Amino acid sequence: MFITALAWMLAGVVLTAAYFAITHRRRTPYLELDIDRLPPIDQGLETVSGCTGGVVLNGNRVDVFHNGSLFPAVLADIEAARHSVHLETFVWNPGRVEDQFVEALSTSATRGVDVRVLIDALGGSAASAGALEKLAGAGAQVSFYCRPRWWNLRRFNHRTHRKLLIVDGQIAYTFGHGIADEWLGDAEDEHHWRDSGVRIEGPAAFALQSVFAENWLEEAQCVPAGERCFPKIEPKGDIGVHVVSSQSGEADSAVALLYTLAIASARKEVIIQNPYFAPDEGMCELLGLMVRRGVAVHLMVPGKQTDSPFVRLASRHLYERLLEAGVRLYEFQPTLLHQKIVIVDGVWSHVGSTNLDSRSLTLNEEVGVGILDAGVASELRNAFTADLRRSVELNLQRWRKRPLLARGSSWLAYRLHDQL
């Protein structure tokens, strides 16, 4: 009798933990907005950054990289590091990119550079044991974020999806890329993905270092302290940057709020490129509201080339509503479109790790940067224009003629979008 009661108690504990792991998430605050009271984003950036836990940091230089061109720049900065290299990533797979990073990081560590690598336990589960042993043998500190344990089932559903590299506390990158060969090349075929990232030199690197330190302290329980990590930073340019990050313990999603406020501030144009578009319907309402305001809204998502067909199926449930609202919707054809880009009115842009799905907005640890600079926005917009030439624009009348089975399957998939 006692053994039976104990078994039921243990089953209850496991089921309760599983319930909280699945259901506990941040709220996505699609608020009641008086959009006419919101100033244009270049005039109201302090409100946008302040409401999302950031501050506008001036004096930065920003460089944009597309596809595999990111890696030579990253590796060169790692090799030139003098004090510290901090890397945080979700995806880490065997291959050429892994070999290149392990070699560069190991070489820096043997020179006395403090190398800290934080890999998500789920996204990096395929990492080569030999590669990690080489890193550790060279003196690098390697930690996995939230390894699966029976006692942390509730926490296991929260992943770090952040992609960060900070060198000497003064140079920082954020991007959509993973440590995997899919990000090599120039998006020329289905095996080489389309992505974008930015290199930031200046005071904003300090803020991104703080984001890395947050997860490193949580997992490694070791303080990356001193001027080797947090030096005094002189201005390196004239660009204003603000950092936004979402944490698993937050009540509301800072990134979802950022997207809401930035889009609602638009007066002329909103461009969104995102690989996984399955948000709450409040985002669709907001995009439709902006069209009615006279804003040109462009949304680009992957076509058939995707690593998550189920998310694509769920997102297609929203397309008719978006098209009816006047949103121009494009599917990128050659390969997986993986960048997470928002451009508002040609003056502000956001680059980072956050997908427009429920998992990124309400569960994952995420990070991104808002950049107030017409030059950066123009460069990202030019890349979007080039991507248009390899995309298909969806037509409302043809979309309404989809077979009943296609409609039903996308409706059903979207019912599960909270777990995507």
DABELSUL-V335260 format. One record per run of one state. SS is the DSSP state (H for helix, E for strand, - for the rest). FROM is the first residue (numbers start at 1). TO is the last residue. If there is no record, write none. Layout:
<<SS;FROM;TO> <SS;FROM;TO>>
This chain:
<<-;1;1> <H;2;23> <-;24;26> <E;27;27> <-;28;34> <H;35;37> <-;38;44> <H;45;51> <-;52;56> <E;57;66> <-;67;68> <H;69;79> <-;80;83> <E;84;89> <-;90;91> <E;92;92> <-;93;95> <H;96;110> <-;111;113> <E;114;120> <-;121;128> <H;129;137> <-;138;140> <E;141;145> <-;146;149> <H;150;156> <-;157;159> <E;160;160> <-;161;163> <E;164;167> <-;168;170> <E;171;175> <-;176;178> <E;179;179> <-;180;180> <H;181;183> <-;184;193> <E;194;194> <-;195;195> <E;196;201> <-;202;203> <H;204;220> <-;221;238> <E;239;246> <-;247;251> <E;252;252> <-;253;253> <H;254;264> <-;265;268> <E;269;273> <-;274;276> <E;277;278> <-;279;280> <H;281;293> <-;294;295> <E;296;302> <-;303;308> <H;309;325> <-;326;327> <E;328;332> <-;333;336> <E;337;337> <-;338;340> <E;341;344> <-;345;347> <E;348;352> <-;353;355> <E;356;357> <H;358;362> <-;363;364> <E;365;372> <-;373;373> <H;374;388> <-;389;390> <E;391;393> <-;394;395> <H;396;399> <-;400;403> <H;404;415> <-;416;416> <H;417;419> <-;420;420>>
